Amino acid sequence: MQAIEIKPDIFWVGAVDWSMRSFHGYSTDRGSTYNAYLILDEKVTLIDTVKAPFADDLVSRVSSVIDPAKIDYIISNHTEPDHSGSLPIMARCCPNATIITSSPQGLKGLTSRYGNLPYQAVKTGEELSLGKRTLKFIATPMLHWPDSMVTYCPEEKILFSNDAFGQHLASSNRFDDENDLPTVMKEAKKYYANILMLFGKQAQDALKALSAFDIETIAVGHGVLWRSHILDILASYEKWSEGEVDDHAVIVFDTMWGSTERIADVIADAFAEKGIPVSFFDLRSNHISDIMTEILTSKYLAVGSPTLNNQMMPSVAGFLCYLKGFQPKGRQAFAFGSYGWGGQSVGLVEDGLKDAGCEICLEKIRVTNVPTKEQLAAIRDQILSI
Ligand code: FEO
Protein backbone atom coordinates (compact mmCIF):
# COMPACT_ATOMS: atom_id res chain seq x y z
CA MET A 1 0.00 0.00 0.00
CA GLN A 2 1.21 3.47 -0.86
CA ALA A 3 1.35 6.61 1.25
CA ILE A 4 -0.37 9.69 -0.17
CA GLU A 5 1.59 12.94 -0.05
CA ILE A 6 -0.73 15.69 1.21
CA LYS A 7 2.00 18.39 1.39
CA PRO A 8 5.69 18.19 0.55
CA ASP A 9 7.18 15.57 2.89
CA ILE A 10 3.89 15.07 4.76
CA PHE A 11 2.04 11.85 3.96
CA TRP A 12 -1.30 10.27 4.79
CA VAL A 13 -0.45 6.75 5.97
CA GLY A 14 -3.80 5.70 7.46
CA ALA A 15 -6.33 3.03 6.62
CA VAL A 16 -9.73 2.98 4.93
CA ASP A 17 -12.36 0.80 6.63
CA TRP A 18 -14.86 0.37 3.82
CA SER A 19 -16.94 -2.29 5.57
CA MET A 20 -17.56 -0.92 9.06
CA ARG A 21 -21.27 -0.37 9.65
CA SER A 22 -21.31 0.17 13.42
CA PHE A 23 -18.97 2.22 15.59
CA HIS A 24 -19.91 1.11 19.09
CA GLY A 25 -23.57 1.40 18.19
CA TYR A 26 -23.41 4.46 15.93
CA SER A 27 -24.44 3.36 12.43
CA THR A 28 -21.66 4.10 9.96
CA ASP A 29 -23.34 3.54 6.62
CA ARG A 30 -20.38 4.92 4.70
CA GLY A 31 -17.60 3.14 6.62
CA SER A 32 -14.74 5.21 7.99
CA THR A 33 -11.02 5.90 7.86
CA TYR A 34 -8.39 5.89 10.58
CA ASN A 35 -6.02 8.64 9.57
CA ALA A 36 -2.35 8.71 10.46
CA TYR A 37 0.27 11.09 9.09
CA LEU A 38 3.99 10.83 8.51
CA ILE A 39 6.23 13.91 8.56
CA LEU A 40 9.71 13.68 7.07
CA ASP A 41 12.01 16.16 8.80
CA GLU A 42 15.24 15.96 10.76
CA LYS A 43 13.10 14.08 13.26
CA VAL A 44 10.76 11.71 11.45
CA THR A 45 7.33 11.79 13.05
CA LEU A 46 4.19 9.69 12.87
CA ILE A 47 1.00 11.36 14.01
CA ASP A 48 -1.48 8.83 15.43
CA THR A 49 -1.84 5.20 14.44
CA VAL A 50 -4.83 3.14 13.26
CA LYS A 51 -7.27 0.57 14.66
CA ALA A 52 -5.34 -2.61 15.44
CA PRO A 53 -6.75 -4.81 12.61
CA PHE A 54 -5.40 -2.23 10.13
CA ALA A 55 -1.84 -2.13 11.50
CA ASP A 56 -0.45 -3.83 8.38
CA ASP A 57 -1.91 -1.04 6.21
CA LEU A 58 -0.14 1.55 8.36
CA VAL A 59 3.20 -0.27 8.32
CA SER A 60 2.93 -0.83 4.59
CA ARG A 61 2.14 2.81 3.80
CA VAL A 62 4.90 4.11 6.08
CA SER A 63 7.34 1.63 4.50
CA SER A 64 6.45 2.95 1.04
CA VAL A 65 8.16 6.21 2.11
CA ILE A 66 10.75 5.34 4.75
CA ASP A 67 11.98 2.50 6.93
CA PRO A 68 9.70 2.63 10.04
CA ALA A 69 12.82 2.11 12.18
CA LYS A 70 13.78 5.69 11.27
CA ILE A 71 10.74 7.17 13.03
CA ASP A 72 11.82 9.33 15.98
CA TYR A 73 8.43 10.38 17.39
CA ILE A 74 4.94 8.94 17.43
CA ILE A 75 2.36 11.50 18.49
CA SER A 76 -0.65 9.93 20.18
CA ASN A 77 -3.32 12.61 20.20
CA HIS A 78 -5.95 10.30 21.72
CA THR A 79 -5.84 6.94 23.47
CA GLU A 80 -9.09 5.47 22.10
CA PRO A 81 -8.15 2.24 20.28
CA ASP A 82 -9.28 3.39 16.84
CA HIS A 83 -6.26 5.72 16.98
CA SER A 84 -3.91 4.02 19.42
CA GLY A 85 -4.63 0.34 18.68
CA SER A 86 -1.52 -0.13 16.53
CA LEU A 87 0.85 1.56 18.99
CA PRO A 88 2.30 -1.72 20.37
CA ILE A 89 3.07 -2.91 16.82
CA MET A 90 4.52 0.46 15.84
CA ALA A 91 6.61 0.53 19.02
CA ARG A 92 8.19 -2.74 17.83
CA CYS A 93 8.64 -1.49 14.25
CA CYS A 94 10.03 1.84 15.45
CA PRO A 95 12.48 0.92 18.24
CA ASN A 96 13.92 4.45 18.33
CA ALA A 97 10.60 6.24 18.63
CA THR A 98 9.40 8.21 21.64
CA ILE A 99 5.62 8.18 22.03
CA ILE A 100 4.29 11.65 22.81
CA THR A 101 1.01 11.74 24.72
CA SER A 102 -0.94 14.20 26.86
CA SER A 103 -0.12 14.70 30.52
CA PRO A 104 -1.44 13.20 32.68
CA GLN A 105 -4.47 11.50 31.07
CA GLY A 106 -2.86 10.29 27.85
CA LEU A 107 0.06 8.79 29.76
CA LYS A 108 -2.32 7.12 32.19
CA GLY A 109 -4.55 5.77 29.40
CA LEU A 110 -1.75 4.42 27.20
CA THR A 111 0.08 2.84 30.14
CA SER A 112 -3.06 1.03 31.30
CA ARG A 113 -3.80 -0.21 27.78
CA TYR A 114 -0.35 -1.03 26.44
CA GLY A 115 1.99 -1.19 29.43
CA ASN A 116 5.33 0.55 29.64
CA LEU A 117 6.40 1.90 26.28
CA PRO A 118 8.82 4.84 25.80
CA TYR A 119 6.32 7.60 26.55
CA GLN A 120 6.89 11.30 26.94
CA ALA A 121 3.96 13.25 28.36
CA VAL A 122 3.36 16.83 27.22
CA LYS A 123 1.19 19.59 28.60
CA THR A 124 -0.87 22.04 26.62
CA GLY A 125 1.24 24.71 24.92
CA GLU A 126 4.41 22.60 24.84
CA GLU A 127 6.30 22.48 21.56
CA LEU A 128 8.51 19.91 19.88
CA SER A 129 11.02 20.85 17.20
CA LEU A 130 11.32 18.39 14.32
CA GLY A 131 13.97 20.45 12.49
CA LYS A 132 12.35 22.68 9.89
CA ARG A 133 8.99 22.21 11.53
CA THR A 134 7.54 22.59 15.01
CA LEU A 135 4.65 20.75 16.60
CA LYS A 136 2.57 22.50 19.24
CA PHE A 137 0.28 20.48 21.49
CA ILE A 138 -3.09 21.77 22.62
CA ALA A 139 -5.08 19.82 25.18
CA THR A 140 -8.76 19.41 24.30
CA PRO A 141 -9.97 17.54 27.40
CA MET A 142 -13.34 15.79 27.03
CA LEU A 143 -13.39 16.44 23.33
CA HIS A 144 -14.25 13.71 23.72
CA TRP A 145 -12.05 11.81 26.21
CA PRO A 146 -10.03 13.24 29.11
CA ASP A 147 -6.78 12.57 27.24
CA SER A 148 -7.72 14.19 23.93
CA MET A 149 -5.33 16.70 22.40
CA VAL A 150 -4.67 18.20 18.98
CA THR A 151 -1.33 19.03 17.34
CA TYR A 152 -0.61 22.16 15.29
CA CYS A 153 2.28 22.68 12.89
CA PRO A 154 2.70 26.46 12.32
CA GLU A 155 5.18 26.16 9.43
CA GLU A 156 2.67 24.07 7.45
CA LYS A 157 -0.48 25.65 8.94
CA ILE A 158 -1.82 22.14 9.55
CA LEU A 159 -3.96 21.17 12.50
CA PHE A 160 -3.89 17.46 13.27
CA SER A 161 -7.26 17.44 14.96
CA ASN A 162 -7.85 13.73 15.67
CA ASP A 163 -11.59 13.20 16.39
CA ALA A 164 -12.55 16.88 16.14
CA PHE A 165 -14.03 17.87 12.75
CA GLY A 166 -14.01 14.21 11.63
CA GLN A 167 -16.55 12.15 9.74
CA HIS A 168 -17.11 8.42 9.49
CA LEU A 169 -16.72 8.39 5.74
CA ALA A 170 -14.68 5.91 3.72
CA SER A 171 -13.43 7.42 0.47
CA SER A 172 -10.65 6.92 -2.00
CA ASN A 173 -10.21 10.70 -1.99
CA ARG A 174 -8.46 12.36 0.92
CA PHE A 175 -9.73 15.96 0.73
CA ASP A 176 -13.07 17.70 1.26
CA ASP A 177 -13.04 19.27 -2.21
CA GLU A 178 -12.56 15.87 -3.87
CA ASN A 179 -15.79 14.55 -2.34
CA ASP A 180 -19.45 15.50 -2.48
CA LEU A 181 -19.63 18.38 0.03
CA PRO A 182 -23.23 17.78 1.23
CA THR A 183 -22.28 14.17 2.00
CA VAL A 184 -19.15 15.24 3.88
CA MET A 185 -21.09 17.85 5.88
CA LYS A 186 -23.89 15.37 6.62
CA GLU A 187 -21.38 12.86 7.98
CA ALA A 188 -19.57 15.60 9.95
CA LYS A 189 -22.90 16.55 11.52
CA LYS A 190 -23.71 12.93 12.31
CA TYR A 191 -20.25 12.55 13.87
CA TYR A 192 -20.68 15.66 16.04
CA ALA A 193 -24.19 14.60 17.10
CA ASN A 194 -23.19 11.08 18.09
CA ILE A 195 -19.70 11.62 19.48
CA LEU A 196 -19.37 15.22 20.64
CA MET A 197 -22.86 16.55 21.37
CA LEU A 198 -22.51 16.16 25.14
CA PHE A 199 -19.35 18.23 25.11
CA GLY A 200 -20.53 21.58 23.70
CA LYS A 201 -18.72 23.61 26.36
CA GLN A 202 -15.46 21.77 25.68
CA ALA A 203 -15.94 22.23 21.93
CA GLN A 204 -16.42 25.98 22.48
CA ASP A 205 -13.23 26.11 24.56
CA ALA A 206 -11.34 24.26 21.83
CA LEU A 207 -12.67 26.55 19.10
CA LYS A 208 -11.55 29.55 21.15
CA ALA A 209 -8.06 28.07 21.62
CA LEU A 210 -7.76 27.16 17.94
CA SER A 211 -8.86 30.63 16.77
CA ALA A 212 -5.32 31.80 17.59
CA PHE A 213 -3.90 29.62 14.82
CA ASP A 214 -3.69 30.21 11.10
CA ILE A 215 -5.10 26.95 9.69
CA GLU A 216 -4.93 25.99 6.02
CA THR A 217 -5.50 22.26 6.49
CA ILE A 218 -7.36 20.31 9.13
CA ALA A 219 -5.94 16.81 9.07
CA VAL A 220 -8.70 14.92 10.84
CA GLY A 221 -8.53 11.50 12.49
CA HIS A 222 -11.52 10.17 10.51
CA GLY A 223 -12.79 10.87 7.03
CA VAL A 224 -11.60 13.52 4.61
CA LEU A 225 -9.24 16.39 5.37
CA TRP A 226 -10.52 19.94 5.28
CA ARG A 227 -8.68 22.43 3.06
CA SER A 228 -11.35 24.18 0.95
CA HIS A 229 -14.24 24.29 3.43
CA ILE A 230 -12.51 25.06 6.72
CA LEU A 231 -14.73 28.07 7.41
CA ASP A 232 -17.83 25.92 6.78
CA ILE A 233 -16.85 23.24 9.28
CA LEU A 234 -15.69 25.80 11.88
CA ALA A 235 -18.99 27.69 11.54
CA SER A 236 -20.92 24.45 11.88
CA TYR A 237 -19.00 23.52 15.04
CA GLU A 238 -19.78 26.98 16.45
CA LYS A 239 -23.48 26.42 15.82
CA TRP A 240 -23.59 22.85 17.08
CA SER A 241 -21.52 23.50 20.19
CA GLU A 242 -23.61 26.54 21.12
CA GLY A 243 -26.73 24.37 20.89
CA GLU A 244 -28.26 26.67 18.29
CA VAL A 245 -31.41 25.05 16.85
CA ASP A 246 -33.64 25.61 13.83
CA ASP A 247 -37.43 25.75 13.74
CA HIS A 248 -37.60 22.06 12.98
CA ALA A 249 -39.48 19.19 14.61
CA VAL A 250 -38.29 15.62 15.13
CA ILE A 251 -40.98 13.00 15.65
CA VAL A 252 -39.87 9.63 17.01
CA PHE A 253 -42.14 6.70 17.81
CA ASP A 254 -42.84 3.01 17.80
CA THR A 255 -46.31 1.63 17.32
CA MET A 256 -48.13 -1.63 18.05
CA TRP A 257 -51.35 -1.57 16.01
CA GLY A 258 -50.94 1.76 14.24
CA SER A 259 -52.66 4.14 16.69
CA THR A 260 -49.48 5.82 17.96
CA GLU A 261 -48.35 6.10 14.35
CA ARG A 262 -51.68 7.77 13.47
CA ILE A 263 -51.07 10.34 16.20
CA ALA A 264 -47.51 10.84 14.89
CA ASP A 265 -48.95 11.53 11.41
CA VAL A 266 -51.30 14.20 12.76
CA ILE A 267 -48.49 15.81 14.78
CA ALA A 268 -46.34 15.91 11.61
CA ASP A 269 -49.14 17.48 9.58
CA ALA A 270 -49.82 20.07 12.28
CA PHE A 271 -46.15 21.12 12.47
CA ALA A 272 -46.10 21.37 8.67
CA GLU A 273 -49.23 23.54 8.86
CA LYS A 274 -47.31 25.84 11.20
CA GLY A 275 -44.52 26.06 8.62
CA ILE A 276 -42.17 23.95 10.72
CA PRO A 277 -40.37 21.21 8.76
CA VAL A 278 -40.50 17.72 10.21
CA SER A 279 -38.16 14.72 10.38
CA PHE A 280 -40.24 11.60 10.98
CA PHE A 281 -38.63 8.50 12.51
CA ASP A 282 -40.38 5.18 13.04
CA LEU A 283 -38.03 3.33 15.39
CA ARG A 284 -38.79 0.04 13.62
CA SER A 285 -36.91 1.26 10.57
CA ASN A 286 -34.60 4.09 11.63
CA HIS A 287 -31.34 4.07 13.55
CA ILE A 288 -31.04 6.12 16.73
CA SER A 289 -27.79 7.70 15.50
CA ASP A 290 -29.60 9.13 12.46
CA ILE A 291 -32.32 10.47 14.75
CA MET A 292 -29.71 12.12 16.99
CA THR A 293 -28.25 13.86 13.95
CA GLU A 294 -31.57 15.64 13.35
CA ILE A 295 -32.12 16.40 17.04
CA LEU A 296 -28.78 18.25 17.08
CA THR A 297 -30.30 21.17 15.15
CA SER A 298 -34.03 20.82 15.91
CA LYS A 299 -36.03 22.89 18.37
CA TYR A 300 -38.93 20.44 18.83
CA LEU A 301 -38.97 16.78 19.78
CA ALA A 302 -42.09 14.60 20.01
CA VAL A 303 -41.67 11.03 21.25
CA GLY A 304 -44.44 8.44 21.15
CA SER A 305 -44.98 4.95 22.49
CA PRO A 306 -47.89 2.63 23.13
CA THR A 307 -47.98 0.82 26.46
CA LEU A 308 -46.55 -2.69 26.50
CA ASN A 309 -46.64 -4.70 29.74
CA ASN A 310 -47.02 -1.50 31.77
CA GLN A 311 -43.93 -0.01 30.09
CA MET A 312 -43.03 1.95 27.00
CA MET A 313 -41.85 -0.05 24.01
CA PRO A 314 -38.23 -1.24 24.47
CA SER A 315 -37.21 0.54 21.25
CA VAL A 316 -38.42 3.86 22.70
CA ALA A 317 -36.70 3.16 26.03
CA GLY A 318 -33.46 2.48 24.15
CA PHE A 319 -33.80 5.70 22.21
CA LEU A 320 -34.48 7.72 25.39
CA CYS A 321 -31.47 6.12 27.09
CA TYR A 322 -29.29 7.18 24.15
CA LEU A 323 -30.82 10.69 24.18
CA LYS A 324 -30.19 11.05 27.92
CA GLY A 325 -26.49 10.47 27.35
CA PHE A 326 -26.30 13.57 25.14
CA GLN A 327 -28.39 15.93 27.32
CA PRO A 328 -29.64 18.08 24.44
CA LYS A 329 -30.54 21.13 26.51
CA GLY A 330 -33.43 23.37 25.66
CA ARG A 331 -35.32 21.15 23.21
CA GLN A 332 -39.10 21.74 23.40
CA ALA A 333 -40.47 18.26 23.84
CA PHE A 334 -43.60 16.28 24.54
CA ALA A 335 -44.79 12.69 24.78
CA PHE A 336 -47.65 10.93 23.04
CA GLY A 337 -49.08 7.45 22.60
CA SER A 338 -52.04 5.14 22.68
CA TYR A 339 -52.89 2.41 25.15
CA GLY A 340 -55.50 -0.25 25.83
CA TRP A 341 -55.46 -0.15 29.62
CA GLY A 342 -52.96 1.09 32.19
CA GLY A 343 -51.41 3.59 29.79
CA GLN A 344 -48.14 4.09 31.67
CA SER A 345 -45.99 4.57 28.57
CA VAL A 346 -46.66 8.24 27.86
CA GLY A 347 -45.77 9.31 31.40
CA LEU A 348 -42.61 7.22 31.23
CA VAL A 349 -41.68 8.84 27.93
CA GLU A 350 -42.23 12.29 29.42
CA ASP A 351 -40.03 11.37 32.39
CA GLY A 352 -37.36 10.18 29.94
CA LEU A 353 -37.50 13.46 28.04
CA LYS A 354 -37.10 15.43 31.29
CA ASP A 355 -34.17 13.21 32.31
CA ALA A 356 -32.56 14.02 28.95
CA GLY A 357 -32.70 17.74 29.73
CA CYS A 358 -35.65 18.58 27.46
CA GLU A 359 -38.25 21.18 28.39
CA ILE A 360 -41.80 19.83 28.28
CA CYS A 361 -43.78 22.22 26.08
CA LEU A 362 -47.10 20.34 25.80
CA GLU A 363 -49.35 18.25 28.02
CA LYS A 364 -49.01 14.51 27.42
CA ILE A 365 -51.10 13.24 24.49
CA ARG A 366 -52.76 9.95 25.49
CA VAL A 367 -55.44 8.11 23.53
CA THR A 368 -57.24 4.87 24.38
CA ASN A 369 -57.04 2.18 21.69
CA VAL A 370 -57.81 4.02 18.43
CA PRO A 371 -57.90 7.84 18.17
CA THR A 372 -61.23 9.25 17.02
CA LYS A 373 -61.54 12.04 14.45
CA GLU A 374 -62.35 14.43 17.27
CA GLN A 375 -59.31 13.39 19.26
CA LEU A 376 -57.06 13.81 16.21
CA ALA A 377 -58.52 17.26 15.58
CA ALA A 378 -57.84 18.17 19.21
CA ILE A 379 -54.24 16.95 18.86
CA ARG A 380 -53.83 19.12 15.76
CA ASP A 381 -55.09 22.13 17.72
CA GLN A 382 -52.66 21.37 20.55
CA ILE A 383 -49.71 21.37 18.15
CA LEU A 384 -50.91 24.56 16.46
CA SER A 385 -51.00 26.20 19.90
CA ILE A 386 -47.29 25.58 20.63
FE1 FEO B 1 -11.88 8.26 16.88
FE2 FEO B 1 -12.40 8.92 20.18
O1 FEO B 1 -11.79 7.97 18.71
Residues whose N, C-alpha, C, O or C-beta is under 5 A from the ligand:
A	BS01	FEO	E80 D82 D163
